[in-house]
Amino acid sequence: MSRYTDAERERAQARFVWLQFTRIASIIAVLVGVAIAQDVLPAPYWLGVVLAVSGLLAFFFGPPLLARRFKARDNHLPDHLDRK
């Protein structure tokens, strides 16, 4: 027996998926950026640098900011408005 409702569990699972998607997309951006910067993929050098730097920033700052947004939404909205 769980003390959480199905809606709460589904919401937590969806949030977990978003956090993991952010991390994976960031890693992919870094890898593609490095591949471009090393001339493995044909694209301008500046694009590789921009992708690598933005991927690093997204990897380290994206999930905490997203979690903060989720927490703020839980604290400020009435329960019936938070459900989708």
Jmol script that loads the backbone (N, CA, C; Angstrom):
load data "model"
ATOM      1  N   MET A   1       0.838  -1.184   0.000  1.00  0.00           N
ATOM      2  CA  MET A   1       0.000   0.000   0.000  1.00  0.00           C
ATOM      3  C   MET A   1       0.879   1.242   0.000  1.00  0.00           C
ATOM      4  N   SER A   2       0.534   2.140  -0.879  1.00  0.00           N
ATOM      5  CA  SER A   2       1.294   3.375  -1.001  1.00  0.00           C
ATOM      6  C   SER A   2       0.453   4.535  -0.507  1.00  0.00           C
ATOM      7  N   ARG A   3       1.101   5.508   0.056  1.00  0.00           N
ATOM      8  CA  ARG A   3       0.365   6.671   0.547  1.00  0.00           C
ATOM      9  C   ARG A   3       0.197   7.724  -0.540  1.00  0.00           C
ATOM     10  N   TYR A   4       0.772   7.487  -1.721  1.00  0.00           N
ATOM     11  CA  TYR A   4       0.651   8.428  -2.833  1.00  0.00           C
ATOM     12  C   TYR A   4      -0.455   7.978  -3.783  1.00  0.00           C
ATOM     13  N   THR A   5      -1.160   8.946  -4.329  1.00  0.00           N
ATOM     14  CA  THR A   5      -2.215   8.619  -5.285  1.00  0.00           C
ATOM     15  C   THR A   5      -1.598   8.338  -6.653  1.00  0.00           C
ATOM     16  N   ASP A   6      -2.398   7.775  -7.535  1.00  0.00           N
ATOM     17  CA  ASP A   6      -1.912   7.495  -8.881  1.00  0.00           C
ATOM     18  C   ASP A   6      -1.538   8.780  -9.623  1.00  0.00           C
ATOM     19  N   ALA A   7      -2.298   9.835  -9.409  1.00  0.00           N
ATOM     20  CA  ALA A   7      -2.003  11.105 -10.079  1.00  0.00           C
ATOM     21  C   ALA A   7      -0.663  11.663  -9.604  1.00  0.00           C
ATOM     22  N   GLU A   8      -0.378  11.579  -8.326  1.00  0.00           N
ATOM     23  CA  GLU A   8       0.902  12.062  -7.798  1.00  0.00           C
ATOM     24  C   GLU A   8       2.057  11.232  -8.335  1.00  0.00           C
ATOM     25  N   ARG A   9       1.860   9.924  -8.417  1.00  0.00           N
ATOM     26  CA  ARG A   9       2.899   9.042  -8.931  1.00  0.00           C
ATOM     27  C   ARG A   9       3.168   9.328 -10.412  1.00  0.00           C
ATOM     28  N   GLU A  10       2.105   9.535 -11.193  1.00  0.00           N
ATOM     29  CA  GLU A  10       2.275   9.851 -12.612  1.00  0.00           C
ATOM     30  C   GLU A  10       2.978  11.191 -12.803  1.00  0.00           C
ATOM     31  N   ARG A  11       2.630  12.157 -11.986  1.00  0.00           N
ATOM     32  CA  ARG A  11       3.269  13.472 -12.066  1.00  0.00           C
ATOM     33  C   ARG A  11       4.759  13.366 -11.729  1.00  0.00           C
ATOM     34  N   ALA A  12       5.100  12.586 -10.718  1.00  0.00           N
ATOM     35  CA  ALA A  12       6.504  12.400 -10.351  1.00  0.00           C
ATOM     36  C   ALA A  12       7.266  11.668 -11.454  1.00  0.00           C
ATOM     37  N   GLN A  13       6.641  10.687 -12.073  1.00  0.00           N
ATOM     38  CA  GLN A  13       7.294   9.970 -13.164  1.00  0.00           C
ATOM     39  C   GLN A  13       7.527  10.883 -14.360  1.00  0.00           C
ATOM     40  N   ALA A  14       6.554  11.722 -14.684  1.00  0.00           N
ATOM     41  CA  ALA A  14       6.710  12.652 -15.801  1.00  0.00           C
ATOM     42  C   ALA A  14       7.832  13.650 -15.523  1.00  0.00           C
ATOM     43  N   ARG A  15       7.917  14.121 -14.309  1.00  0.00           N
ATOM     44  CA  ARG A  15       8.976  15.059 -13.951  1.00  0.00           C
ATOM     45  C   ARG A  15      10.342  14.396 -14.011  1.00  0.00           C
ATOM     46  N   PHE A  16      10.421  13.155 -13.579  1.00  0.00           N
ATOM     47  CA  PHE A  16      11.678  12.409 -13.663  1.00  0.00           C
ATOM     48  C   PHE A  16      12.114  12.261 -15.116  1.00  0.00           C
ATOM     49  N   VAL A  17      11.163  11.964 -15.993  1.00  0.00           N
ATOM     50  CA  VAL A  17      11.476  11.819 -17.414  1.00  0.00           C
ATOM     51  C   VAL A  17      12.007  13.137 -17.978  1.00  0.00           C
ATOM     52  N   TRP A  18      11.391  14.256 -17.614  1.00  0.00           N
ATOM     53  CA  TRP A  18      11.858  15.564 -18.098  1.00  0.00           C
ATOM     54  C   TRP A  18      13.273  15.866 -17.619  1.00  0.00           C
ATOM     55  N   LEU A  19      13.575  15.532 -16.367  1.00  0.00           N
ATOM     56  CA  LEU A  19      14.921  15.766 -15.847  1.00  0.00           C
ATOM     57  C   LEU A  19      15.953  14.921 -16.599  1.00  0.00           C
ATOM     58  N   GLN A  20      15.641  13.659 -16.841  1.00  0.00           N
ATOM     59  CA  GLN A  20      16.562  12.781 -17.552  1.00  0.00           C
ATOM     60  C   GLN A  20      16.700  13.188 -19.012  1.00  0.00           C
ATOM     61  N   PHE A  21      15.610  13.611 -19.634  1.00  0.00           N
ATOM     62  CA  PHE A  21      15.671  14.084 -21.013  1.00  0.00           C
ATOM     63  C   PHE A  21      16.579  15.309 -21.122  1.00  0.00           C
ATOM     64  N   THR A  22      16.492  16.197 -20.150  1.00  0.00           N
ATOM     65  CA  THR A  22      17.353  17.388 -20.141  1.00  0.00           C
ATOM     66  C   THR A  22      18.816  16.988 -20.062  1.00  0.00           C
ATOM     67  N   ARG A  23      19.129  16.051 -19.212  1.00  0.00           N
ATOM     68  CA  ARG A  23      20.518  15.603 -19.074  1.00  0.00           C
ATOM     69  C   ARG A  23      21.025  14.929 -20.342  1.00  0.00           C
ATOM     70  N   ILE A  24      20.215  14.035 -20.913  1.00  0.00           N
ATOM     71  CA  ILE A  24      20.637  13.301 -22.113  1.00  0.00           C
ATOM     72  C   ILE A  24      20.794  14.249 -23.300  1.00  0.00           C
ATOM     73  N   ALA A  25      19.846  15.167 -23.480  1.00  0.00           N
ATOM     74  CA  ALA A  25      19.944  16.126 -24.581  1.00  0.00           C
ATOM     75  C   ALA A  25      21.178  17.015 -24.412  1.00  0.00           C
ATOM     76  N   SER A  26      21.516  17.361 -23.194  1.00  0.00           N
ATOM     77  CA  SER A  26      22.700  18.182 -22.938  1.00  0.00           C
ATOM     78  C   SER A  26      23.973  17.429 -23.301  1.00  0.00           C
ATOM     79  N   ILE A  27      24.040  16.169 -22.935  1.00  0.00           N
ATOM     80  CA  ILE A  27      25.218  15.361 -23.262  1.00  0.00           C
ATOM     81  C   ILE A  27      25.352  15.211 -24.773  1.00  0.00           C
ATOM     82  N   ILE A  28      24.243  14.989 -25.456  1.00  0.00           N
ATOM     83  CA  ILE A  28      24.275  14.878 -26.917  1.00  0.00           C
ATOM     84  C   ILE A  28      24.766  16.184 -27.537  1.00  0.00           C
ATOM     85  N   ALA A  29      24.303  17.319 -27.017  1.00  0.00           N
ATOM     86  CA  ALA A  29      24.750  18.609 -27.542  1.00  0.00           C
ATOM     87  C   ALA A  29      26.253  18.785 -27.349  1.00  0.00           C
ATOM     88  N   VAL A  30      26.770  18.387 -26.208  1.00  0.00           N
ATOM     89  CA  VAL A  30      28.212  18.490 -25.960  1.00  0.00           C
ATOM     90  C   VAL A  30      28.980  17.595 -26.932  1.00  0.00           C
ATOM     91  N   LEU A  31      28.534  16.369 -27.104  1.00  0.00           N
ATOM     92  CA  LEU A  31      29.240  15.445 -28.001  1.00  0.00           C
ATOM     93  C   LEU A  31      29.211  15.921 -29.444  1.00  0.00           C
ATOM     94  N   VAL A  32      28.072  16.405 -29.904  1.00  0.00           N
ATOM     95  CA  VAL A  32      27.979  16.924 -31.268  1.00  0.00           C
ATOM     96  C   VAL A  32      28.842  18.175 -31.408  1.00  0.00           C
ATOM     97  N   GLY A  33      28.835  19.031 -30.406  1.00  0.00           N
ATOM     98  CA  GLY A  33      29.666  20.224 -30.444  1.00  0.00           C
ATOM     99  C   GLY A  33      31.145  19.900 -30.522  1.00  0.00           C
ATOM    100  N   VAL A  34      31.579  18.934 -29.752  1.00  0.00           N
ATOM    101  CA  VAL A  34      32.988  18.532 -29.790  1.00  0.00           C
ATOM    102  C   VAL A  34      33.319  17.899 -31.142  1.00  0.00           C
ATOM    103  N   ALA A  35      32.404  17.097 -31.678  1.00  0.00           N
ATOM    104  CA  ALA A  35      32.636  16.481 -32.987  1.00  0.00           C
ATOM    105  C   ALA A  35      32.745  17.544 -34.075  1.00  0.00           C
ATOM    106  N   ILE A  36      31.940  18.576 -33.988  1.00  0.00           N
ATOM    107  CA  ILE A  36      32.026  19.670 -34.964  1.00  0.00           C
ATOM    108  C   ILE A  36      33.336  20.431 -34.792  1.00  0.00           C
ATOM    109  N   ALA A  37      33.719  20.694 -33.571  1.00  0.00           N
ATOM    110  CA  ALA A  37      34.953  21.449 -33.319  1.00  0.00           C
ATOM    111  C   ALA A  37      36.191  20.668 -33.759  1.00  0.00           C
ATOM    112  N   GLN A  38      36.112  19.348 -33.742  1.00  0.00           N
ATOM    113  CA  GLN A  38      37.244  18.511 -34.159  1.00  0.00           C
ATOM    114  C   GLN A  38      37.188  18.133 -35.634  1.00  0.00           C
ATOM    115  N   ASP A  39      36.281  18.735 -36.392  1.00  0.00           N
ATOM    116  CA  ASP A  39      36.099  18.489 -37.829  1.00  0.00           C
ATOM    117  C   ASP A  39      35.675  17.055 -38.158  1.00  0.00           C
ATOM    118  N   VAL A  40      35.018  16.395 -37.231  1.00  0.00           N
ATOM    119  CA  VAL A  40      34.452  15.084 -37.518  1.00  0.00           C
ATOM    120  C   VAL A  40      33.126  15.253 -38.261  1.00  0.00           C
ATOM    121  N   LEU A  41      32.372  16.254 -37.897  1.00  0.00           N
ATOM    122  CA  LEU A  41      31.129  16.596 -38.581  1.00  0.00           C
ATOM    123  C   LEU A  41      31.329  17.907 -39.340  1.00  0.00           C
ATOM    124  N   PRO A  42      30.799  17.984 -40.554  1.00  0.00           N
ATOM    125  CA  PRO A  42      30.999  19.207 -41.342  1.00  0.00           C
ATOM    126  C   PRO A  42      30.042  20.315 -40.915  1.00  0.00           C
ATOM    127  N   ALA A  43      30.575  21.264 -40.202  1.00  0.00           N
ATOM    128  CA  ALA A  43      29.809  22.435 -39.765  1.00  0.00           C
ATOM    129  C   ALA A  43      30.824  23.493 -39.325  1.00  0.00           C
ATOM    130  N   PRO A  44      30.389  24.735 -39.213  1.00  0.00           N
ATOM    131  CA  PRO A  44      31.320  25.780 -38.779  1.00  0.00           C
ATOM    132  C   PRO A  44      31.845  25.530 -37.360  1.00  0.00           C
ATOM    133  N   TYR A  45      33.087  25.909 -37.150  1.00  0.00           N
ATOM    134  CA  TYR A  45      33.733  25.719 -35.851  1.00  0.00           C
ATOM    135  C   TYR A  45      32.955  26.416 -34.737  1.00  0.00           C
ATOM    136  N   TRP A  46      32.484  27.639 -34.988  1.00  0.00           N
ATOM    137  CA  TRP A  46      31.777  28.399 -33.959  1.00  0.00           C
ATOM    138  C   TRP A  46      30.505  27.677 -33.508  1.00  0.00           C
ATOM    139  N   LEU A  47      29.858  26.953 -34.428  1.00  0.00           N
ATOM    140  CA  LEU A  47      28.655  26.203 -34.054  1.00  0.00           C
ATOM    141  C   LEU A  47      29.001  25.084 -33.069  1.00  0.00           C
ATOM    142  N   GLY A  48      30.126  24.433 -33.294  1.00  0.00           N
ATOM    143  CA  GLY A  48      30.569  23.386 -32.374  1.00  0.00           C
ATOM    144  C   GLY A  48      30.848  23.927 -30.986  1.00  0.00           C
ATOM    145  N   VAL A  49      31.508  25.068 -30.935  1.00  0.00           N
ATOM    146  CA  VAL A  49      31.820  25.676 -29.639  1.00  0.00           C
ATOM    147  C   VAL A  49      30.530  26.086 -28.923  1.00  0.00           C
ATOM    148  N   VAL A  50      29.614  26.687 -29.659  1.00  0.00           N
ATOM    149  CA  VAL A  50      28.344  27.118 -29.054  1.00  0.00           C
ATOM    150  C   VAL A  50      27.560  25.907 -28.536  1.00  0.00           C
ATOM    151  N   LEU A  51      27.498  24.839 -29.326  1.00  0.00           N
ATOM    152  CA  LEU A  51      26.791  23.636 -28.875  1.00  0.00           C
ATOM    153  C   LEU A  51      27.446  23.026 -27.637  1.00  0.00           C
ATOM    154  N   ALA A  52      28.757  22.939 -27.637  1.00  0.00           N
ATOM    155  CA  ALA A  52      29.452  22.333 -26.494  1.00  0.00           C
ATOM    156  C   ALA A  52      29.257  23.152 -25.224  1.00  0.00           C
ATOM    157  N   VAL A  53      29.405  24.450 -25.322  1.00  0.00           N
ATOM    158  CA  VAL A  53      29.256  25.304 -24.133  1.00  0.00           C
ATOM    159  C   VAL A  53      27.814  25.315 -23.647  1.00  0.00           C
ATOM    160  N   SER A  54      26.869  25.448 -24.572  1.00  0.00           N
ATOM    161  CA  SER A  54      25.458  25.460 -24.152  1.00  0.00           C
ATOM    162  C   SER A  54      25.042  24.103 -23.588  1.00  0.00           C
ATOM    163  N   GLY A  55      25.589  23.022 -24.124  1.00  0.00           N
ATOM    164  CA  GLY A  55      25.301  21.699 -23.571  1.00  0.00           C
ATOM    165  C   GLY A  55      25.824  21.543 -22.156  1.00  0.00           C
ATOM    166  N   LEU A  56      27.031  22.051 -21.921  1.00  0.00           N
ATOM    167  CA  LEU A  56      27.578  21.996 -20.560  1.00  0.00           C
ATOM    168  C   LEU A  56      26.740  22.816 -19.584  1.00  0.00           C
ATOM    169  N   LEU A  57      26.382  24.008 -20.007  1.00  0.00           N
ATOM    170  CA  LEU A  57      25.549  24.846 -19.134  1.00  0.00           C
ATOM    171  C   LEU A  57      24.194  24.195 -18.865  1.00  0.00           C
ATOM    172  N   ALA A  58      23.592  23.633 -19.896  1.00  0.00           N
ATOM    173  CA  ALA A  58      22.292  22.976 -19.723  1.00  0.00           C
ATOM    174  C   ALA A  58      22.401  21.743 -18.825  1.00  0.00           C
ATOM    175  N   PHE A  59      23.512  21.007 -18.939  1.00  0.00           N
ATOM    176  CA  PHE A  59      23.678  19.806 -18.122  1.00  0.00           C
ATOM    177  C   PHE A  59      23.771  20.151 -16.639  1.00  0.00           C
ATOM    178  N   PHE A  60      24.528  21.200 -16.318  1.00  0.00           N
ATOM    179  CA  PHE A  60      24.731  21.525 -14.912  1.00  0.00           C
ATOM    180  C   PHE A  60      23.637  22.404 -14.318  1.00  0.00           C
ATOM    181  N   PHE A  61      23.047  23.288 -15.119  1.00  0.00           N
ATOM    182  CA  PHE A  61      22.069  24.222 -14.570  1.00  0.00           C
ATOM    183  C   PHE A  61      20.624  23.895 -14.950  1.00  0.00           C
ATOM    184  N   GLY A  62      20.411  23.105 -15.981  1.00  0.00           N
ATOM    185  CA  GLY A  62      19.055  22.791 -16.427  1.00  0.00           C
ATOM    186  C   GLY A  62      18.232  21.994 -15.423  1.00  0.00           C
ATOM    187  N   PRO A  63      18.709  20.823 -14.990  1.00  0.00           N
ATOM    188  CA  PRO A  63      17.906  20.030 -14.050  1.00  0.00           C
ATOM    189  C   PRO A  63      17.598  20.726 -12.720  1.00  0.00           C
ATOM    190  N   PRO A  64      18.557  21.428 -12.086  1.00  0.00           N
ATOM    191  CA  PRO A  64      18.189  22.134 -10.858  1.00  0.00           C
ATOM    192  C   PRO A  64      17.141  23.229 -11.077  1.00  0.00           C
ATOM    193  N   LEU A  65      17.264  23.953 -12.189  1.00  0.00           N
ATOM    194  CA  LEU A  65      16.264  24.986 -12.471  1.00  0.00           C
ATOM    195  C   LEU A  65      14.895  24.370 -12.754  1.00  0.00           C
ATOM    196  N   LEU A  66      14.896  23.257 -13.468  1.00  0.00           N
ATOM    197  CA  LEU A  66      13.638  22.577 -13.754  1.00  0.00           C
ATOM    198  C   LEU A  66      13.021  22.028 -12.470  1.00  0.00           C
ATOM    199  N   ALA A  67      13.826  21.460 -11.588  1.00  0.00           N
ATOM    200  CA  ALA A  67      13.313  20.952 -10.311  1.00  0.00           C
ATOM    201  C   ALA A  67      12.773  22.089  -9.454  1.00  0.00           C
ATOM    202  N   ARG A  68      13.445  23.225  -9.480  1.00  0.00           N
ATOM    203  CA  ARG A  68      12.960  24.385  -8.734  1.00  0.00           C
ATOM    204  C   ARG A  68      11.610  24.846  -9.275  1.00  0.00           C
ATOM    205  N   ARG A  69      11.461  24.802 -10.588  1.00  0.00           N
ATOM    206  CA  ARG A  69      10.176  25.183 -11.194  1.00  0.00           C
ATOM    207  C   ARG A  69       9.069  24.212 -10.766  1.00  0.00           C
ATOM    208  N   PHE A  70       9.394  22.926 -10.751  1.00  0.00           N
ATOM    209  CA  PHE A  70       8.413  21.938 -10.319  1.00  0.00           C
ATOM    210  C   PHE A  70       8.007  22.171  -8.864  1.00  0.00           C
ATOM    211  N   LYS A  71       8.977  22.435  -8.016  1.00  0.00           N
ATOM    212  CA  LYS A  71       8.702  22.641  -6.594  1.00  0.00           C
ATOM    213  C   LYS A  71       7.883  23.908  -6.371  1.00  0.00           C
ATOM    214  N   ALA A  72       8.213  24.966  -7.098  1.00  0.00           N
ATOM    215  CA  ALA A  72       7.456  26.211  -6.965  1.00  0.00           C
ATOM    216  C   ALA A  72       6.011  26.011  -7.411  1.00  0.00           C
ATOM    217  N   ARG A  73       5.839  25.231  -8.430  1.00  0.00           N
ATOM    218  CA  ARG A  73       4.476  24.964  -8.908  1.00  0.00           C
ATOM    219  C   ARG A  73       3.680  24.180  -7.861  1.00  0.00           C
ATOM    220  N   ASP A  74       4.320  23.251  -7.187  1.00  0.00           N
ATOM    221  CA  ASP A  74       3.646  22.483  -6.142  1.00  0.00           C
ATOM    222  C   ASP A  74       3.268  23.360  -4.957  1.00  0.00           C
ATOM    223  N   ASN A  75       4.112  24.330  -4.614  1.00  0.00           N
ATOM    224  CA  ASN A  75       3.881  25.144  -3.430  1.00  0.00           C
ATOM    225  C   ASN A  75       2.892  26.268  -3.650  1.00  0.00           C
ATOM    226  N   HIS A  76       2.743  26.764  -4.888  1.00  0.00           N
ATOM    227  CA  HIS A  76       1.951  27.962  -5.112  1.00  0.00           C
ATOM    228  C   HIS A  76       0.591  27.734  -5.741  1.00  0.00           C
ATOM    229  N   LEU A  77       0.383  26.603  -6.358  1.00  0.00           N
ATOM    230  CA  LEU A  77      -0.903  26.367  -6.998  1.00  0.00           C
ATOM    231  C   LEU A  77      -1.804  25.513  -6.112  1.00  0.00           C
ATOM    232  N   PRO A  78      -3.075  25.810  -6.092  1.00  0.00           N
ATOM    233  CA  PRO A  78      -3.988  24.909  -5.410  1.00  0.00           C
ATOM    234  C   PRO A  78      -3.974  23.540  -6.083  1.00  0.00           C
ATOM    235  N   ASP A  79      -4.327  22.515  -5.343  1.00  0.00           N
ATOM    236  CA  ASP A  79      -4.217  21.142  -5.824  1.00  0.00           C
ATOM    237  C   ASP A  79      -5.036  20.909  -7.092  1.00  0.00           C
ATOM    238  N   HIS A  80      -6.207  21.475  -7.185  1.00  0.00           N
ATOM    239  CA  HIS A  80      -7.051  21.198  -8.354  1.00  0.00           C
ATOM    240  C   HIS A  80      -6.552  21.903  -9.626  1.00  0.00           C
ATOM    241  N   LEU A  81      -5.688  22.913  -9.505  1.00  0.00           N
ATOM    242  CA  LEU A  81      -5.162  23.607 -10.674  1.00  0.00           C
ATOM    243  C   LEU A  81      -3.880  22.974 -11.200  1.00  0.00           C
ATOM    244  N   ASP A  82      -3.197  22.179 -10.377  1.00  0.00           N
ATOM    245  CA  ASP A  82      -1.928  21.591 -10.766  1.00  0.00           C
ATOM    246  C   ASP A  82      -2.107  20.321 -11.596  1.00  0.00           C
ATOM    247  N   ARG A  83      -3.259  19.720 -11.537  1.00  0.00           N
ATOM    248  CA  ARG A  83      -3.490  18.465 -12.254  1.00  0.00           C
ATOM    249  C   ARG A  83      -3.758  18.738 -13.722  1.00  0.00           C
ATOM    250  N   LYS A  84      -3.242  17.868 -14.565  1.00  0.00           N
ATOM    251  CA  LYS A  84      -3.486  18.025 -16.000  1.00  0.00           C
ATOM    252  C   LYS A  84      -4.202  16.817 -16.535  1.00  0.00           C
TER     253      LYS A  84
END
end "model"
wireframe off; spacefill off
backbone 0.3
color backbone group
